[in-house]
């Protein structure tokens, strides 16, 4: 009975949200998913949500049709470009909210998530991370970082996130930021038993698991007296800041590391001495920019590095092109896509004569590195995380 009530409430929420959509399709040109498919309306923002709307309205029960609906719903990268376009040009419909609730509904119906994503949720439940990494393996990696554990008297909790222990390139970001924090003489620590922020479960529609993870994290933060969290990933940053219960997190200041670095540079606690004579382009993370309007801080950091020339992408800031990794897309690909977004981004940077793309997101970093390989420009184009670049300039 309660399960059926949950499903009906989700359906009502979705119809209430999508009731504002007038099917003007102004969102389609902004949808990165639509850009890399064959032009079928159902593969883009309003097409996805219209299919969802009528599936609920007409009470579609055919399993094959629902599986097709699942595929287009989980193909969305949740970059929020459609919502920004709708707010600027039309009715301000919360399209991503509808898609996220639809994924919850598909979980309730035991149709979602995508088959490739099931092991992610299993790993989150079993290990506390989406990559299948046993906690012991993470602890062994942490031992090599020479970073103290977080204690109550410590100023900053540096929240590493799940990707660094799993990816060699993101490990360079983590070690780079640790070096910068030490250089600025920040009293910081990490959690030996850190678990995921819950972002993958939230975006895949497994709200029950997300709430369980959230509760564990809040309990640990409170027991340790955490007052400030600095995250490596924009996804962790947004999840803590905007998706955790406000009453549970309101006494904790949550920052992405680009914000923290920008402050340290302004206070002259970090001063760059070495010139880096390169033309670079900055890849705005959707969850830093479109979700939280953080565009200036990463650019302030870049502009403080001597010799660096910052060139903007044709689509940047609120109009920036997603890397393709958000919304659970790091774990699943779709045959309907004719190209990769990171490949498109790398080609543009290469054509503009840029020597480097700089990111401030682990998943952007991973995807851009793959994009360079796809474009076959590894000799002339480098991908760096901002933290790593800052270390080079010390």
Number of C-alpha atoms within 10 A of each C-alpha: 5 7 9 11 10 14 18 14 13 19 21 14 16 24 18 13 18 22 11 14 21 12 14 12 18 16 24 22 15 22 25 24 27 21 18 17 17 12 13 10 16 17 27 27 30 24 19 22 25 17 18 25 22 12 16 17 12 8 10 12 10 9 10 9 12 17 15 11 22 21 17 22 30 27 24 26 23 28 26 24 27 26 24 21 22 23 14 12 12 18 15 16 20 19 25 22 17 23 24 23 21 28 25 25 22 22 19 17 13 9 16 25 24 20 11 11 21 15 15 21 24 17 17 23 18 14 17 22 25 25 18 17 17 13 16 12 11 17 15 11 14 17 11 9 13 10 17 15 15 20 16 15 12 19 16 22 24 25 23 22 20 22 21 20 20 17 12 12 19 22 19 16 25 25 19 20 24 21 18 21 21 13 14 17 11 15 14 22 19 19 20 15 12 18 21 23 26 28 22 26 28 22 23 28 25 22 18 12 18 25 17 12 21 23 15 13 19 17 13 15 20 15 10 16 16 22 19 18 23 21 22 27 26 24 26 26 25 21 17 26 18 13 18 20 14 12 7 15 19 12 13 17 14 22 21 24 25 27 18 17 25 20 16 18 16 13 11 11 15 19 17 15 11 14 13 15 12 14 17 25 27 24 27 28 31 30 23 22 20 20 18 14 12 20 18 14 17 23 17 17 20 21 13 16 21 15 14 16 16 18 15 16 19 13 13 17 21 19 17 23 24 26 27 26 23 23 23 24 20 15 18 13 14 12 7 15 16 11 14 20 22 26 22 18 23 28 18 15 23 18 8 16 14 21 18 20 26 25 24 25 24 26 22 25 25 23 20 28 21 18 23 24 15 17 16 14 14 14 9 12 21 17 25 23 25 26 25 23 18 24 18 15 17 14
